[in-house]
Amino acid sequence: MYRNEKEVGSSILKFLSSHGNTLGLKREDFHFTSKLASNSSYETARRSITQSVKQCGLGYIDLFLLHSPYGGKAARLASWKAVEDAIADGEVKTGGLQELLASEPRVLPAVNQIEVHPFNTRTEITSFCQEHDIVVEAYAPLVRALRMKHPVIASLSDKYSCTPAQLLVRWSLQHGYVPLPKSATKSRIATNGSVSGFEIDGADMKQMDGLDEYLVTDWDPVDAD
């Protein structure tokens, strides 16, 4: 979808065969994810998955996501059937969604990637996922920097001697989500991932949960047909 499968895959293979691979890592030590750009017919989706596997050159894709809930129910189900068959054929290890699939699939999604943060907690969706052992991947966990100066976020960041971004990442982790913070700055990428040195206490987690204002920074999955 992002037209970088070939570059990412070749970079992984190059590293694996290089002298820099001092730990002796193998292909199975890397988790490669790709997506279907848009829901469509079964044939189009199945062909796209096969093309993604060929482009990355890694032999298989660990996680393949349906990127959006749009296109209508029939297209969603047809696209998911293509993922199911790709799993059966060994091209894909696990399948997931970015947003919503209203059906009873043959293969249960392993992941649901949705926008989740204290300002949009999506409790109904996240609870359903956790009850059915579906991993919640939280995209936009930093609220696209729209609430970094919120009084509660600022106050708790001071309390825990962390950045607002670290606080938001930690909130996701303590809820059992897999946060996907984004940054174009190498130092911020490192900082955002350095959150093991503190834990938000229960009262503060509850206070952050209470910030929910249904803030949608991208699309809203519940608006899909």
Salt bridges, closest charged atoms under 4 A:
ASP62 OD2 - ARG27 NH2 2.95
GLU84 OE1 - ARG106 NH2 3.31
ASP85 OD2 - LYS81 NZ 3.06
ASP85 OD1 - ARG106 NH2 2.86
ASP89 OD2 - ARG46 NH2 2.89
GLU91 OE1 - ARG46 NH1 2.70
GLU115 OE2 - HIS117 NE2 2.82
ASP201 OD2 - LYS159 NZ 3.31
ASP204 OD2 - LYS159 NZ 2.62
ASP209 OD1 - HIS175 NE2 2.89
GLU213 OE2 - ARG147 NH2 2.91
ASP218 OD2 - ARG144 NH2 3.15
ASP220 OD1 - ARG122 NH2 3.13
